[in-house]
Amino acid sequence: MLESVLPRFFKGAGHTFRTNDKLRHVRKTKHKDPLSNSTIDQIKSSKIWRKEQEFYDFAEAQFRSLKEDILKTTAGRTDFHYEKIRPAHKEEEP
């Protein structure tokens, strides 16, 4: 999405992230122990977790909305199109 919004700054970033083997560790967890249901319930009952989840849900909704708008406006467009602008002609004086 950042590549669409700020192409001059993020050009090629998505491709690099998806294909660069040096960044694989960013997307993988080497070892993850499963949590018990009682631990999950205890975390979810926390006021802090509920507020963080509420914020996450809000941010995710904003992101998805923005992404949808960007995809709609850029669908099928590979480059920008600029209209020709011609200078106005002054009427000739006799």
N, C-alpha and C positions, 0 to 999 in steps of 0.2 A: 504494500500500500504506500509506503514511503517513497518507493521508486516511482509511483504514479504521481504523487503529490509534489515531490521535489526531485524530478528526474536529473537535474544538473548535478545534484549532490549524491544521490543514491543510484545512479546509473550502473547496472550490472550487479548490484548488491544481492539481489534475490538469487540470481544464478550462482554467484560465488558461494553464498550460504548453503545452497542445495547441493553443490558439487564438490566443494573443497574438503578433502579428507582431513585436513588439519583442524577443521571445525567440528568433526564428528563427536568429540567429547562434550560439546556444548549441548547436544541433543540426546545424549544417552546417560543413563544412570548405571554405574558399574554394579552396585549391590544395593538392593532395596528389600528390606524385610517387610512383610505384610503386617498391617496394623490389626489388632483385635477389634471386634465390634464395640466392646466396652470403651476402648481408647477413642475410637471415632465418635461415639456418643458423647463422651466427656468433652472432647474438643468442640463438637457442634453445639453443646449446651453453653459454651462460653460466650459472654456478651461481646468480647473482642472479636471472636471468630465470626459471629453474626454480622457485626458491623463491617468487617473486612469482606465477607461474602457479599453483602449488600453493595459495597463499593465496586467489587469485582464485577458483579452482574451489571451494574450501571455502566462501567467502563467498557465491558464487552458489548453491550447493546449499542453504545456510541460508536465503537469501532466497526461493528457489523453494518450499521447504518451508513457510515462514511464510506466503507468499502463498497457497499451496494451502489451508492451514488457515483463513486469513481468508476466502477465497472460499467454502469449505464452510460456515462458520458464518454468513456474511452472505448466502448465496444466497437470493434471493427476499424478503429482509427489507429494507424501506425505512426502518423506524423501530424503535425499541426497544419492547418490550412489558413492561409492569410488571404484576405480579399485584396484585390488591387485597389489602390487609392490613387486617383488622378487629381491633379490640382485643378481648381476651378479656373476657368478662363475669364479674364477680364474682358469686358466689352471694349471693342476698339473705339477709340475716339477719333473723329474726323480731322 
